[in-house]
Amino acid sequence: MRRILLLAPLLVLTPLLVLTVGCGAVRSSDEEATDAAREVATRAGELLRSQRPRTAEEVGRSATGIDGVEVLRVTGTSTHDGDGVDVTVRTTGSAYNEWFDVQEIVVRRCFAVRVSPRSRWGETPRELDCPDGPPLSFAPPPAPPRLPFRELRASLPRVAEGGRVDEAGLRRTLAALDLDPAIRTEVKAEGGRVGVMLSVEGNHFDPQDCLLARVEPGATEVWMPPRIQRMPGEGGCTVGNALHPLPPPH
């Protein structure tokens, strides 16, 4: 009877011995859940990483749109000033070990995510104590100003065949439109005609808003380039495209 009683604890300890000897020290579910929370923060850093200069508010606003992330603090001025912008995020991780856990272990952890041109892809965020207070919220970015398509078309001069386009007069016409300061204007004369480009700054990912116009003897045209030409790097929103339009997309 005594030998049977002695064997009982050994039978209970056998799985633990196998795990410890065969696989090294067993990590707790709390540690594994924390690793899972850290992976969410690491992914947030990858999504926020960009070479484009952004203010701390822009970075914080972008971070609030990432699934599984709460933004608790944003420090710094802009991504390209000093050490960049630090975003304190709170994420959730979970783990379950059938040997030890009665139910799934869920933890909430906070990490500092650095956003700077010098940030490395996959950079491990630093864990820190969660600050007090609710998650931050950010007002939506201001809507870009409307580009004055009808006003531009109505105000540009019509030059008769054989006439001459007055570049200085055209510039005065644009100035009289009293455009929003956020609208950038370019004017260029070439070969007896004048090209005009009006645009607002885009986010370098989505199509940029712009208007093109060309004034030449016998014709005045105003148009918005096709969406594909307004994508970053496609050259649709340039005064050169006003003077020498790109072929239409297929």
Secondary structure, DSSP 8 states (H G I E B T S, - for coil): -HHHHHHHHHHHHHHHHHHHHHHSS---HHHHHHHHHHHHHHHHHHHH--SS--BHHHHHHHHHTSTT-EEEEEESSBTTSTT-EEEEEEEEEEE--TTT-SS-EEEEEEEEEEESTT--TT---EEE---SS---------------HHHHHHHS----TT----HHHHHHHHHHT---TTEEEEEEEETTEEEEEEEE---SSS---EEEEEEETTEEEEE---GGGGSTTS--SSHHHHHS------
